[in-house]
Amino acid sequence: MATVRYIVDDVSDAVAFYVSKLGFEVEMQGPAFAILVHGDLTL
């Protein structure tokens, strides 16, 4: 399992991109962070 952490300017925009374009699923989302999962990769 791989976990990647990084900073973005807009969490909502980043989540929308990863979910709609790359097939990630939202595990948890708050106003300042999100956890996205796709297979063994967690962002």
C-alpha positions as CSV (number, residue, x, y, z in Angstrom):
1,M,0.0,0.0,0.0
2,A,1.3,3.4,-0.9
3,T,0.3,6.7,0.7
4,V,1.0,10.1,-0.8
5,R,0.5,13.5,0.9
6,Y,0.6,16.8,-0.8
7,I,-0.8,20.4,-0.5
8,V,-3.3,21.9,-2.9
9,D,-4.8,25.3,-3.2
10,D,-8.4,24.1,-3.4
11,V,-9.3,20.8,-1.8
12,S,-12.8,20.6,-3.4
13,D,-11.3,21.1,-6.9
14,A,-8.6,18.5,-6.3
15,V,-11.2,16.0,-5.1
16,A,-13.4,16.6,-8.0
17,F,-10.5,16.0,-10.5
18,Y,-9.3,12.8,-8.8
19,V,-12.7,11.3,-8.5
20,S,-14.1,12.2,-12.0
21,K,-11.0,11.9,-14.1
22,L,-8.9,9.3,-12.3
23,G,-11.5,7.0,-10.6
24,F,-10.5,7.7,-6.9
25,E,-13.1,7.2,-4.2
26,V,-13.5,9.7,-1.3
27,E,-12.8,8.0,2.1
28,M,-13.1,11.2,4.1
29,Q,-13.3,14.9,3.3
30,G,-13.2,18.0,5.4
31,P,-12.9,21.7,4.5
32,A,-9.0,21.6,4.6
33,F,-8.2,18.0,3.8
34,A,-9.4,14.8,2.0
35,I,-8.5,11.2,1.9
36,L,-8.9,9.5,-1.5
37,V,-8.4,5.8,-2.3
38,H,-7.8,4.0,-5.6
39,G,-6.7,0.4,-5.1
40,D,-3.6,0.3,-2.9
41,L,-3.0,4.0,-3.3
42,T,-4.2,6.5,-0.7
43,L,-3.9,10.3,-1.2
